[in-house]
Amino acid sequence: MAEREHEHVRVAVIGSGFGGLGAAVRLRRQGITDFVVLERADSVGGTWRDNSYPGCACDVPSHLYSFSFAPNPEWPRNFSGQPHIRAYLEKVTDTFGLRPHIRFNAEVRSARWNTDELYWEIETAQGALTADMVVSATGPLSDPQIPDVPGLDGFQGKVFHSARWDHDYDLRGKRVAMIGTGASAIQIVPAIQPTVDKLTVFQRTPPWVMPRADRKITRAEHWLHTKVPATRALRRQLLWSIRELQVSAFTKRPKELGLVQALAKAHMHRAVKDPALRARLTPDYTIGCKRILLSNSYYPALAQPNVDVVASGLKEVRGNTLVATDGTETEVDAIIFGTGFHVTDMPIAERVTGAHGTTLAEEWKDGMEALRGSSAAGFPNFLTIIGPNTGLGNSSMILIIEAQLNYMIDYLRQLDVLGGRIALDARPSAVHAWSAAIQQRMERTVWKTGGCDSWYLDANGRNTTVWPGTTAEFRKVTRQVDLAEYEVLRTQPGKVTEDAGTTVEAVA
Ligand SMILES: Cc1cc2nc3c(=O)[nH]c(=O)nc-3n(C[C@H](O)[C@H](O)[C@H](O)COP(=O)(O)OP(=O)(O)OC[C@H]3O[C@@H](n4cnc5c(N)ncnc54)[C@H](O)[C@@H]3O)c2cc1C
């Protein structure tokens, strides 16, 4: 093969959140140093860099929402806040010597599979390179979604998304609209309610909210977790086990969630005395159908005199007046969108072109699917971290990420064992069979039977985001790459093509 004139790496990782940084650590631990991490921003952290809104914190206890290989005995609270999680990721980056691998301000603009050379051609904001393998860790909740509301362009006040908080804008004394009542909104509302003059919450669908068992982690606990690491491991194990035991209620026996629903109702009754407000805040679907939210301060904030809950979505903006679908009109100075992210239409999918000349977005136009949550057919040597049907409703996404990283390492090992210039392409039959089995399991889940419309569902009403099992099961099914599920592609120097001097043939 002719000597390459461009930079080539073995692995190009896209993104430097938990997924990308985790991939980098695992690669280095495997002795693989020929890789880069391409990050569009100017620092690491992903979710925990971009979401700096007041009150931002994780919903899963920190001792579980962290890497198994990088325990942190110093977590300040059960549910640590965004600054601490971001600092943790910065520390992981330094501790594991990842900085030399990271290219900041290097947004990936396109990645195209070269079928002759069996590598990815990647265009970034910092130039081009090629890679044997791409690990896409661009995050499912990374690109904010602002609905296309008629008249929004004419609004004279301040507008921003929760994931792009404008810290220069002073909310004191302002009339503010919070659009949406999802996981971010319910953290923002109690954080800003005491500051603003008036807060109007536009609620299309009320969430079920449970108490949040948050507290400071004591000095004694810190000491114990530092001096006796087994106690830290035990704590993680307990947190994990409790969540594993909850899974079957979500996936097989939604009726068992009745008791949880009663607890959530009692939680609301304790804080909201006004029956009319309670009626507006009571969901009409089974708990768990949409993500269960945790907060001790959301309902008390909604009960404050400077807060209004409009039980309707935002339909239109007329000047500085917001018009809800139910006709309610509210004049505001600022609009904060807590309207989520492009989850089932990931922007990176439009930028990745596979072996058949089509983009991942085109392949996924009827719904995302990927073998074991990682490999799409026609996209050789391309793995998605937190790909289709890998999301969790009740536990830590870091468990899923680490399982997928096991798969990545085994994938690279299999390429090594097979030897030569080689690629693995998921067989369409294997991908469809995997996806069909998941969809069949989905039928009994609360996400399907619970009577709600959620961001877990795509435009066709299919749940292509959530994993319908335990994390232990996911770990098991991603432990090893099953070569029978892949076509093995090789360049064959003996067979010369017109321009590349190589041809590609399926050999398995
Ligand atoms: C507010 C909030 C709270 C959350 N709380 C929890 C929780 O409590 N528990 C839980 O399990 N999960 C939670 N999540 C989900 C969370 O997203 C995941 O747990 C995890 O952080 C995802 O990590 P990631 O690396 O896959 O993605 P991200 O953290 O989103 O990182 C993706 C990175 O890719 C970069 N990127 C994207 N596109 C490109 C491109 N084209 N080129 C180069 N770089 C690119 C982005 O800049 C970003 O740095 C929360 C999410 C949000 C938004």
Ligand as a Chemical Component Dictionary entry (heavy atoms), coordinates in Angstrom:
data_LIG
# 
_chem_comp.id                   LIG 
_chem_comp.type                 NON-POLYMER 
_chem_comp.pdbx_formal_charge   0 
_chem_comp.three_letter_code    LIG 
# 
loop_
_chem_comp_atom.comp_id 
_chem_comp_atom.atom_id 
_chem_comp_atom.alt_atom_id 
_chem_comp_atom.type_symbol 
_chem_comp_atom.charge 
_chem_comp_atom.model_Cartn_x 
_chem_comp_atom.model_Cartn_y 
_chem_comp_atom.model_Cartn_z 
_chem_comp_atom.pdbx_ordinal 
LIG C1  C1  C 0 -28.888 17.622 32.716 1  
LIG C2  C2  C 0 -28.590 16.172 32.559 2  
LIG C3  C3  C 0 -28.580 15.351 33.687 3  
LIG C4  C4  C 0 -28.296 13.994 33.544 4  
LIG N1  N1  N 0 -28.316 13.228 34.658 5  
LIG C5  C5  C 0 -28.045 11.916 34.560 6  
LIG C6  C6  C 0 -28.054 11.083 35.699 7  
LIG O1  O1  O 0 -28.324 11.519 36.799 8  
LIG N2  N2  N 0 -27.787 9.767  35.541 9  
LIG C7  C7  C 0 -27.496 9.234  34.322 10 
LIG O2  O2  O 0 -27.249 8.029  34.225 11 
LIG N3  N3  N 0 -27.468 10.015 33.220 12 
LIG C8  C8  C 0 -27.741 11.325 33.308 13 
LIG N4  N4  N 0 -27.736 12.099 32.187 14 
LIG C9  C9  C 0 -27.425 11.492 30.889 15 
LIG C10 C10 C 0 -25.970 11.790 30.503 16 
LIG O3  O3  O 0 -26.018 12.421 29.271 17 
LIG C11 C11 C 0 -25.152 10.515 30.461 18 
LIG O4  O4  O 0 -25.181 9.928  31.756 19 
LIG C12 C12 C 0 -23.680 10.717 30.089 20 
LIG O5  O5  O 0 -23.134 11.861 30.697 21 
LIG C13 C13 C 0 -23.493 10.765 28.598 22 
LIG O6  O6  O 0 -22.120 10.815 28.325 23 
LIG P1  P1  P 0 -21.612 10.833 26.806 24 
LIG O7  O7  O 0 -20.146 10.925 26.864 25 
LIG O8  O8  O 0 -22.215 9.697  26.082 26 
LIG O9  O9  O 0 -22.260 12.126 26.179 27 
LIG P2  P2  P 0 -22.021 13.656 26.517 28 
LIG O10 O10 O 0 -21.696 13.856 27.937 29 
LIG O11 O11 O 0 -23.196 14.373 25.958 30 
LIG O12 O12 O 0 -20.730 14.034 25.674 31 
LIG C14 C14 C 0 -20.759 14.102 24.283 32 
LIG C15 C15 C 0 -19.591 14.946 23.821 33 
LIG O13 O13 O 0 -19.497 14.858 22.393 34 
LIG C16 C16 C 0 -19.208 16.137 21.884 35 
LIG N5  N5  N 0 -19.661 16.173 20.480 36 
LIG C17 C17 C 0 -20.922 16.049 20.019 37 
LIG N6  N6  N 0 -20.935 16.112 18.667 38 
LIG C18 C18 C 0 -19.652 16.263 18.275 39 
LIG C19 C19 C 0 -19.018 16.379 17.013 40 
LIG N7  N7  N 0 -19.726 16.347 15.865 41 
LIG N8  N8  N 0 -17.673 16.506 16.973 42 
LIG C20 C20 C 0 -16.934 16.527 18.113 43 
LIG N9  N9  N 0 -17.491 16.440 19.349 44 
LIG C21 C21 C 0 -18.831 16.293 19.430 45 
LIG C22 C22 C 0 -19.957 17.086 22.781 46 
LIG O14 O14 O 0 -19.423 18.390 22.737 47 
LIG C23 C23 C 0 -19.750 16.412 24.144 48 
LIG O15 O15 O 0 -18.583 16.884 24.784 49 
LIG C24 C24 C 0 -28.031 13.454 32.280 50 
LIG C25 C25 C 0 -28.056 14.279 31.153 51 
LIG C26 C26 C 0 -28.335 15.625 31.295 52 
LIG C27 C27 C 0 -28.375 16.480 30.058 53 
# 
loop_
_chem_comp_bond.comp_id 
_chem_comp_bond.atom_id_1 
_chem_comp_bond.atom_id_2 
_chem_comp_bond.value_order 
_chem_comp_bond.pdbx_ordinal 
LIG C1  C2  SING 1  
LIG C2  C3  SING 2  
LIG C2  C26 DOUB 3  
LIG C3  C4  DOUB 4  
LIG C4  N1  SING 5  
LIG C4  C24 SING 6  
LIG N1  C5  DOUB 7  
LIG C5  C6  SING 8  
LIG C5  C8  SING 9  
LIG C6  O1  DOUB 10 
LIG C6  N2  SING 11 
LIG N2  C7  SING 12 
LIG C7  O2  DOUB 13 
LIG C7  N3  SING 14 
LIG N3  C8  DOUB 15 
LIG C8  N4  SING 16 
LIG N4  C9  SING 17 
LIG N4  C24 SING 18 
LIG C9  C10 SING 19 
LIG C10 O3  SING 20 
LIG C10 C11 SING 21 
LIG C11 O4  SING 22 
LIG C11 C12 SING 23 
LIG C12 O5  SING 24 
LIG C12 C13 SING 25 
LIG C13 O6  SING 26 
LIG O6  P1  SING 27 
LIG P1  O7  DOUB 28 
LIG P1  O8  SING 29 
LIG P1  O9  SING 30 
LIG O9  P2  SING 31 
LIG P2  O10 DOUB 32 
LIG P2  O11 SING 33 
LIG P2  O12 SING 34 
LIG O12 C14 SING 35 
LIG C14 C15 SING 36 
LIG C15 O13 SING 37 
LIG C15 C23 SING 38 
LIG O13 C16 SING 39 
LIG C16 N5  SING 40 
LIG C16 C22 SING 41 
LIG N5  C17 SING 42 
LIG N5  C21 SING 43 
LIG C17 N6  DOUB 44 
LIG N6  C18 SING 45 
LIG C18 C19 SING 46 
LIG C18 C21 DOUB 47 
LIG C19 N7  SING 48 
LIG C19 N8  DOUB 49 
LIG N8  C20 SING 50 
LIG C20 N9  DOUB 51 
LIG N9  C21 SING 52 
LIG C22 O14 SING 53 
LIG C22 C23 SING 54 
LIG C23 O15 SING 55 
LIG C24 C25 DOUB 56 
LIG C25 C26 SING 57 
LIG C26 C27 SING 58 
# 
